[in-house]
Amino acid sequence: MTLHPHPLAFARNTALSFAIAGLLASPPHSLAADPLTADPVAGIEAGWLTPPARPNTTFAPDQLPPRAAVLPVLEYVAAAQIADMSRHPIQLSTGSNLAEISSNWVAATFYVGAARLARVSENRNTLRFLTATAEHYNYAFRGARAERSLLNADDLAIGDLYQELYARRGQPGVIMPLRQRLDFMLPHLNRPRETAALIWWWCDALFMAPPVLARQSLLTGDPQYLRAMDKEWRRTAARLWVERDRLFLRDERFKDADHLGAGGKSIYWARGNGWVMGGLARTLEAMPADFAGRDFYTGIFRKMAGRVLELQQADGLWRSDLNDPKSFAEAETSGSAFFVYALAWGINHGLLDRQTYQGAVSKGWAALNRHVLPSGLVGAAQKTGDRPVPTRADDVGPYATGAYLLAGLEVMDLHGPAQALPEPALARDDEATILATTPQPVAPKTVVGDAEKARRSQEMRATRALAYDPAALNPASRSGQ
């Protein structure tokens, strides 16, 4: 592989910046010095840049695929997405990023699926990549410029990654910024008087924020996050849920005459409703079985599942406008992947009848895999937006890959028994796993020569020996440090 100078000079001074692989300034001898690293300054690791050989991505639509056939495909697609993201230069402003490593919802949706894949995969590259990404953003969030932005659900979506790492490692600093952001949100979610404006005014938000709030209660034992989530979720549903159609409008604009589809019918955006069903699944994973409002959520989930089952098309996918498949007749995967995920998840957690829904899941899974491109990315993914639009076969997006991974993991679990809700706590990683999946900062480039390397080693040992360590007061917590 020929490596060339990176066009962004400032990235050379950042301990963990990401760059286009073809533009990395890394001579061959640096790879020999550290086989894991393509560029020790930029932080991109060589193992992230080359996906494994493509496995068989053909599945029979009328058969439940073996677990052993699904996992290699998930690992391949995840690795392809990581490679693609790693080849793009990281941007200082992440709000509109569509392909690169980012802290926005586009990338965060991929992190949700990749983090769950990392629970079952023996390929540690995925967890190393996720940890490096979280470290790069200092476990923090965008949106600090205005109070309204601090409430933006899209910016909270990456909180799931931080919660996943905290659940696995118990490191308190990993969720400190998340707690701060959620604590700012609580009085607004709990506002005593109703307001004309909603916080979660678009249905996509129900995937981004509610699962993070619900999981925060599960991780901390503090019910206030779940209770506050419940209040705003119900406000959103009161405005956007259409009982007769058993689907969600994208937002309140789609109630008026200027936002109707062909023949004057309501527009029901596939990915928008996919966001809702995927968000319901993740929220219910963290919601206590005895939570007073739980039946409200399971009831909507089951209603949506029944309607989605009716709307599946002959090719196994769903169309971008669920209410008008003829106007958007082309394949679309980003909404379809969420539906496959949600239906399989519902079977696996005892909310949906296996005999009724498993055939639709198998058919949908086979269809999704027909759109895995030669690059390994998931094609036919509608671009970012707020409504159905035409989609090309080569359109891709990390959010589609994230949904695809979630779907595949649930397809794998269809071979097992029904799983209880809420999900049990994750097992803590041991020290060896944490070390193997946490990229370490490289030494400053001034550390050259044996004498300076020896001095640096002594300095690092002194830092560990002389610094006050709260964990020393509680040895049981040391595994999280």
N, C-alpha and C positions, 0 to 999 in steps of 0.2 A: 504494500500500500504506500503510495507516495503522499507525503505530508507536506503542506505548504504553510507559509506564515498566516496567522489569523488576522483578519482585517480589523478587529477591534482591539486596539492597543491596550485599552484599560483592563481588558480581561486578563492580561498577563500578570497583573498585580493583585489578582483576587485568588485567595486560597482555594475556593471552590466555585469556579465559574464554568459554564458549559459552552462548548463551541462546536462549530461544524467539523466533523471528523476530517473532511478533506482539506480543512483550512487550519488544522492544528499545527503549531510550531513545535514539533517534537522530533528530533533526529533519532536515528535507529539506536544509538547507544543508550538513550534514556529508556527505551523499552527493555533493553537488556538489563538495565539497572533495576527496574521494577516491572516484572512481567504483567502485573495487574493494570498498569497505568499507561494509557496512550500519551498523555501529557501530564506530568506531575504538577504543573502549575495550574492548568485548566481544570484538572480533576476528573476528566473523562477517562474511564477505564477501558482498556482494549477489549475486555470481555463483553462490554456492552455494545460494541459496534458491529458485531457479526452474529446474526441469528444462527441457530442450529440449522441443519439440513431440513428441508421441508418434509413433514410427515404426510401421510395420507389424510387429506381433508374431505374425502368423499364418505358420506354417511347415508344409509338407507332411510328414506323418510318414514317407512312403516315399521321400523325396528328401534328399540332402545339400544343405543350404542354401548359397547363395553367401556368400563372405566378406563381400562388400559389403552383404549384407542383415543379417548378424549384428552387425557392429560398431556400427551406430547403436542397436540394441536394447540392447546392453551399456552403451553410454554413457548412454542414457536411464535404464535401471534404476539404474546407479551414481549418476547425478546425483539421481535421486529419493530414493535412500537417504541421500545426503549432505544433501539438503534436509531430509528428515525428522529426521535426527539433529541437525542444526543448529538446529532449531526447539525442541528440548527443552533445559531448563536443565541445565547440567553439574552433576553431583553431586560433593561432596567425597569421599564413600565410594562406590566404584565396583563393589563386589562383586556387587550384585544388579541392576545396571542392565540394562534390557532393550531400550531404544530409543535412548538418547542416546549422544553421544560418550563413550567410556569406555576404560579400560585393561584391561577384563576380556575373557574369551574370546568373549563375545557379539559385541562390537564388533570384536575382533581378527580374527575369522574373516572379517568383511567387509573389513578392511584387507588381508588376504592376497589376496583376489580383486581388490580395487581397485588394489593395488600392481602386480599383473601386467597389469591393464588399462592402467595408466599407462605401461607399456612400449611399447604399440602405439598408444595414442590421442593425437591431436593436441590434445585438450582438456586444458589445463594445470590446470584447476580441481581435477581429481582429485588430482594430485600436490601442489598447494598445500594442499588440505585435509589430506592425509596428513601433510605436513611440519608443518603447524600443530598437528595432533594430537600428533605426536611431540614437538614443542617444548613443548607444554603439559605433558606428563608428564615433561619433562626426560630423555627416553629411559630412563626407569626403570620400576619394577615395583611392584605391590602385594605384600602378604604379609610385611612386615617384622616383624610382631609376634611370630612364633614360628618356631623352626627348621623345624617341620613345614610351615608355610606357605611358607617359602623354597623348598621342594621341590615345591610345587603346580604341576602341569603347566598348569592353566588360566591361572595368572598369568604363565606364560612365553610364552603364545601371541603376545603383542604383540611379542615379540622378533623375529619375522619382519619386521615393519615396520621396525624399527631396522636389521636386517641389509640390507633392501632399499635403504634410504637410504644406508647405508654402502657397499654395493656400487656404487651409482651415483655417489657423491661422495667416498668415501675420507676422510671427516672422522673422525678417531680418537675424538673425544668421543662420537660417536653410538653406539658399541658398548662403551664403557668400563663402563657399568652392567651391560650384558648379560654381559660377560666376568666381572665380579665375581660375579654370580648363578650363572653356570655353574661357575665355579671352586669355589664353595661346594658345589655339587651333586656334583662329581666323586668325592670320597671316599665318598659315600653310594651313588652308582651303582656304584662299584667295590668295595663292601664285600666283604671276603674270605669271610665266612660268610653262608650263606643265612639269611633271616629269615622269620618267619611272615607279616609284613606286607610288601606291595609298595609301592614308591613310585608306580608307575603301576598302581594297582589296578583302575581302570575303563578300558574300552576307548577311551573318548573321548580319554583322555590321549595316545594314540598319534598323534593329529593335532596336539595342542597342543605337546608338548615334543620328541619325537625329530627332527622336521625342523629345529628350531632348533639342536639340538646337532650334527646332521650338517652343516648349513650353516656353522656356526661353524668346523668343521674345514676346510671348503672355502675359506672367506674368509681364515682365518689361516694355513693350512698346518700347523696343529697337530692331529695325528690323535687326541689324547687324548679329545676331545669325542665323536667318532664311535665310538671303542672303548667308551667308557663307555655311550653310548646303546645300543650293541649288547647289552651285558650285561643291561640292565634290560628292553629290548624282549623278549628271549628269556625272561626270567623271567615277564613278563606273558603272553606267548603260551603258555607252559607251563601256566598256570592257566586261561586264558580261551578259547583256540583249541580248537574241537571238530572234529577231523579228519574224522569221518564225515559231518558236516553242512557242512563247509567254510565255517564262519562263526564269529564271536566272540560269546560271552556278554558282556553288558554288564559284569558283575562276578561275583564268586564267590557272591553271594547267589542268583543265578539257576540255581544247581545244585540248590538244595534244593526240597522239595515245596511250600513256601509261595510259591514264585516261578515256578510253571509256568503255562502258558497253557491255553487250552481243550483239553479232552481229554487233559490231562496232558502236553502237548508242551512242549518247551523254548521259551522266548521268545527270538527273535532280533530285536533292535531294529534297524529299518532305519537310523536316523541313526547309531546306535552303530557298525554295520558300515560305514556311509558314512564315518564319522570314520576308521576304520582304513584303508580303501582310499585315501582322500584323503591321509592321513598317509603311507602307503607311497609314493605317487607323489611327494610332496614330499621324502621322505627319500631315495629313489632318485635324484632329480635332483642331489643333492649327494654321493652315495656313489661313490667311485672304482670304475671298471669292474673293477679287480683286487682289490677288497676281499675278504678271505678268506671272509666270511660272506654275500656278496651273493646267492648262489643261494637261501639261506634266505628272503630277502625276496621275490625274484622268484617263487619257488615258491608262497608263500602268496598273493601277488597274483594269480597265474594261477588258482589253485584258487578263490579268492573270486570272480574274474571269471566263471568257468564257472558257479558256483552262482547268482550274481546274474543272469546271463543267463536261467537257467531260471525265475527268480522274477519276472521282469517281467510286469506285468499287461496286459490287453488295451488299456487306455487309454494305455499307454506309461510309466506310473509304477510305483512299488513301494509296497506297503502297510507301515504302521508296524510291524506284527509280520510279519516275512518268513515265519515258520512258520505263520501263521494269518491269511491275508488276509481271511477272512470276518468275523472279529471286529472288524476295523478297516477297513471297506470303503471309507471315504472317501479322497479324494485326499490325498497328503502329499508335499510338495516338498523339505523339507530333506534327508531321506535320499535321495530320488530324484535331486536335483541332484548330490550327491556321486557317485552311481553313474554318471550320465551323464558326469561329469567323469573319473572313474577309467577307465571303459571307453574313452572317446575318447583319454585320455592313454596308455593301454596300446597302442592302435593307433598313435598318433603316435610312440611310442618303441620300436616293434618287439617289444613283449612279447605282444601279442594279434593274432590273425589278422584282417585287415581284413574279409574276406568273411564271417567268422563274426559279428563284433560290430558292424559299422558300421550295419546296419539297426536294431539296438536303440538305438544312439546317436541316430540321426535320429528315431526314434519317441519316444524320451524327451525330446529337445530340443523337439520340437513340442508335447509334452504339458506341459512346464514353462511354455512361453510362453502356454498357455491359462489359466494362473493368475497372470499379471502383472496386477495390479489396476489400476483406473483411476488410482490414485495413483502408479503406477509401481513399487510395492513387490511383492515376490513373495509371493503369498498361499498358503493351505493349508500353512503351515509349522508343524509341531508345536511347541508351546511348550517352553520349557526344562524339563528333567526327566531321568529316568533309565530310562524304559521307554515302551512304546507307550501312548498315550492318545488319545481322540477329538480330532480336529482340525477346526476350522471353516474355511470358504472364505476368511474375512477375517483369519485368524491370520497374523501376519508376524513376522519376526525378522531382524536384520542378518546372522546366520549363514547364513540361507537365501539372502540376496542374495549373500554371498560365495561360496557354493558354486555358485550360478547363474552368476556371472561366470567362475569357473574352468571350468565346463562349457562356456560359450559360447566362451571363448578356445580351448579344445581342439577344439571343433567347427570353428572357423575354420581351425585348423591341419591338419584332415583333408584339405585341398586340397594340402598340401605333402608332401615326402618324409619318410620316417622320420627322427627326430632321435636323435642319439647321446646316450648317458648317460656320465658326468654332464653336465649342461648347462654350456655355456661361460660364462665370466665376463661380466657385463654391461659394456657400454661405459660409460665414465665420462661424466657430464654435463659440458658445457662451462660456463664461467663465466656465460654469458648465461642458460642454462637453469636453473642453480642460483639465480640472482638472480630469475628470473621465477617460480620455484616455491617460493620461501622467503618467507613473509610476514615483514615487518620490524616490530619494535616501533614503536609510534607515539610521538611526542614527548610528554613530560609535559604535562598540561593547563595548567601554569603558563607554557608557552612561547607567549606571546601578543604580537602586534605585531612589526613588522619588525625592530626593534632586538634584541629577545630571540631572534627566529628567526636573525638573523645571528650573535649570540653563541653560540647552540646549535650552529650549523653549524661555527663555529671550534672549539668544544669537541670535537665529534666528529672533526674532522680531526686535532686534537692527540692525541686518544686513539689514533688509528690510527698516527700518526707517532712517538709517544714510547713506546708500549708495546713491551716485548720480544716478539718474534715468532719462535718456534722454526722456523716454516716458512721464514724468511729464511735459515736455515742450510742448508736443503735445498729450493732453488727448485722441484725436480721435484714436491714434495708440495704446492705452493701451490694447485693446482687443487682440492684437497680442503679448503681452509680457507675 
